[in-house]
Amino acid sequence: MVTLLLVAKDAHAYLDPNTGSIILQAVIAFLASSTVLVLSYWQKIKGYFGRGQSKDKAADKPEPAASERSTRE
């Protein structure tokens, strides 16, 4: 069995133009889907690699002045 794998024979293979088109479409689809995936999880990725940032950003924000508060409160 190993001998069959080590002895190379001519393959007489053919790739038609449509095969190249399909490969190109697969590469473009992979790049597009990877971009959408990264963009959809961008905030989580950014938070994971963020350094020294507090997780509770609401506590870091100052209280708005009385004139800036909404009337719904």
FENJO-V375544 format. One record per residue. N is the residue number from 1. RES is the residue in one small letter. OMEGA is omega in whole degrees, -180 to 180 (999 if undefined). D_CENTER is the distance of its C-alpha to the mean C-alpha in whole Angstrom. Layout:
((N/RES/OMEGA/D_CENTER) (N/RES/OMEGA/D_CENTER))
This chain:
((1/m/179/42) (2/v/179/41) (3/t/179/43) (4/l/180/42) (5/l/-177/38) (6/l/-179/40) (7/v/-178/42) (8/a/176/40) (9/k/177/41) (10/d/-173/40) (11/a/-179/38) (12/h/-179/39) (13/a/-178/35) (14/y/174/34) (15/l/180/31) (16/d/-179/32) (17/p/180/30) (18/n/178/28) (19/t/177/26) (20/g/178/25) (21/s/179/24) (22/i/178/22) (23/i/178/20) (24/l/178/19) (25/q/179/18) (26/a/179/16) (27/v/179/14) (28/i/179/13) (29/a/178/12) (30/f/180/10) (31/l/180/8) (32/a/-179/9) (33/s/176/7) (34/s/178/4) (35/t/179/5) (36/v/180/6) (37/l/-180/4) (38/v/-179/3) (39/l/-179/6) (40/s/179/8) (41/y/-173/8) (42/w/-179/8) (43/q/178/12) (44/k/179/12) (45/i/-180/10) (46/k/178/13) (47/g/180/15) (48/y/-178/15) (49/f/179/15) (50/g/-178/18) (51/r/172/21) (52/g/180/24) (53/q/178/23) (54/s/-179/25) (55/k/-180/23) (56/d/-178/26) (57/k/180/26) (58/a/180/28) (59/a/-179/31) (60/d/-178/30) (61/k/178/31) (62/p/178/35) (63/e/179/37) (64/p/179/37) (65/a/-177/41) (66/a/-179/43) (67/s/-179/43) (68/e/-178/39) (69/r/180/39) (70/s/-178/39) (71/t/-179/42) (72/r/-177/40) (73/e/999/41))
